[in-house]
Amino acid sequence: MSKDTALVVIDYTNDFVADKGSLTSGQPAQAIDAFIAQRAQTYLDQGQFVFFPTDLHVANDPYHPETKLFPPHNLANTWGRELYGQTGAWFKANQTHDHVLFLDKTRYNAFTGTDLDLRLRARGITTIELVGVCTDICILHTAIGAYDLGYHLIIPEAGVATFNPSGHVWALQHFKTVLGADVPQTVANR
């Protein structure tokens, strides 16, 4: 794995993944848990950075457009905003490591309103591997944002999921044909 590559884990929270999550992608999202935790460990073992830009909301925020689109989710200081499963356990065990960084985000695109771009550039990162949820929402918007900022993208099929099967297929194709992303079916430890 090249030293200029970072793993970016998008929105892998209880609300988006767990059966009782308020806006869950359910089984498809749960099925990628071990893959994400393994990728995070691989990156850390190789001295690479792992970023966790994670959706953050305030209940009944009249100024946030998602308040009208979706039920309350990823509310500050709730179980729903905690990272899910093996990935959550991996984060808890490694969160104090200087190569593991958690960021609050309030929009689909992890670059909008955050310092993610500055943090990546400060570390010499030119390629990002995106994993997490939802393929056709936050992964898609973050991928477009990364493309617009000049990053090379790796988006492994085994590392992304959504509640919308047709949206998942469409987004994977869009990553390849419009954003020029590498979309491997499996990822070797590079």
Secondary structure, DSSP 8 states (H G I E B T S, - for coil): --TTEEEEEE--BHHHHSTT-TT---HHHHTTHHHHHHHHHHHHHTT--EEEEEE-B-TT-TT-THHHHS---SBTTSGGGSB-HHHHHHHHHHTTSTTEEEEEE-SSSTTTTSSHHHHHHHTT--EEEEEEE-IIIIIHHHHHHHHHTT-EEE--GGGEE-S-HHHHHHHHHHHHHTT--B--SS----
